[in-house]
Amino acid sequence: MKKVYLETFGCQMNVSDSERIATTLEADGYQITSDEDSAEVILFNTCSVREKAEHKLYTRIGQVRKTKQNQSALIGVLGCVAQLEGETLFQKSEGIDFVLGTKAVGRISSAIENTSGRHQTYIDLGEREANYEWSVSEKQRHSPYVAFVPIIEGCNKFCTYCIVPFSRGRERSLPASNIIRQVLDLRRQGVKEIHLIGQNVNSYRPKTDTGLENFVGATPFSRLLRAVAATGIERIKFTTSFPRDFHPDIVDAIDENENLCNWVHLPVQSGSDRILKAMRRGHTIENYLRRIDKIRASRRDISLTTDIIVGFPGETIEDFQDTVKLAEYCQFDMYYMFKYSPRPGTPAFELPDDVSPKTKTERFLELEQVLKRSQFNSLQKELNKTVKVLAEGFSSRTNDILSGHLASHKIVNFEAGKELLGQIVNVKITECKSNTLFGKIV
């Protein structure tokens, strides 16, 4: 039984892919290990959204090959970098034995078999199998209590800064009946919270309505939300949403179903219509704010999070100040912010990167202060409230503290024993810091 070490970079889609890779290997007789020094096969499931992730890959391969224990191990590169770089990876790093693209990961066992004992490299960038299995074994999930359920893969949006449409391909929605079956299976296994995931979940459009025909809704995605809610699983979250496809009926579905969590991640990227057009985002600030107003009007007090890029090519001080104004208006509960970095292969790579690193940093820090204030204000609203927390694991600092999320996706740490793991418990919030809430079991 060969031992396989699997390391994952990037987003939750990559984590989900790795869970299914590990499930396939386990079913084919391989042993997944957390000890890379004892592994005969070392796999890196890669991300290409930011340049740093690629650099990390080459660094890790060099580190692995330097250790005596790993000099004979097979090294495979999987995922987005593999899909984009293909055969050039063999020239960029001599330590790589095989390469599997984003849709070829179901053939991981074949790749290992085709490489083992041979003095030649192997590459598979082909399409996904028609009978590809999307479910994950209990043993290989990242959490016993939280599960990722892909509902759509790929992206048709082609934002000028983004490499995902090239690494993940065009949008393909999974059948609703398969998704609902997975959720029911996960509920039977004791999973408390599922995340419906995809590059753009509200772009969900399956070929048939099988599984959705008995549910009302303005879009296939809002019907899917109601169908998944009807399974009775305790918590349902979804990410990421694309502003142009975010229909008001999604908010109505959340209002109608308590197990649809009160959290929406809606990346805006910029507060300037001119920059949004250059990014080819397909939405304006006016229609983005209409969606924000609908979310804020919900009876559920929906937590709102976003992504923002500062320093996109051509961004003026006026464009940046428009982004600051937007952040002040929206009062985001949490945020992910990035300084623009050119990605080869994207249309924006051809634009002059004319915002200096110094200016990018200054703008980043200024906007960060605005966003930090709104995040802290959001956390302070929870003070002295008794809230429901899913106890997901131990704090990174000590095993005396458990950590978990609210339905609104805010993080809470609290003193409790391991017997509460996997339970949704009542916690009174006693303190808030910049990113985290602290409380006591009630």
Buried (B, 14 or more C-beta within 10 A) or exposed (E): EBBBBBBBBBBBBBBBBBBBBBBBBBEEEBEBBEEBEEBBBBBBBBBBBBEEBBEBBBEBBEEBBEEEEBEEBBBBBBBBBBBBBEEEBBEBBEBBBBBBBBBBBBBBBBBBEBBBEEEEBBBBBEEBEEEBEBBBBEEBBBBBBBBBBBBBBBBEBEBBBBBBBBBBBEBBBBBBBBBBBBBBBBBEEEBBBBBBBBBBBBBBEBEEBEBBEEBEBEBBBBBBBBBBBBBEBBBBBBBBBBBBBBBBBBBBBBBEBEBBBBBBBBBBBBBBBBBBBBBBBBBBBEEBBBBBEBBBEBEBEBBBBBBBBBBBBBBEEEBBBBBBBBBBEBBBBBBEBBBBBBBEEBBBBEBEBEBEEEBBEBBBEBBBEBBEEBBEEBBEEBEEEEBBBBBBBBBEEEEEBBBBBBBBBBBBBBBBEEEBBBBBBEBBBEEBEEEBBBBBBE
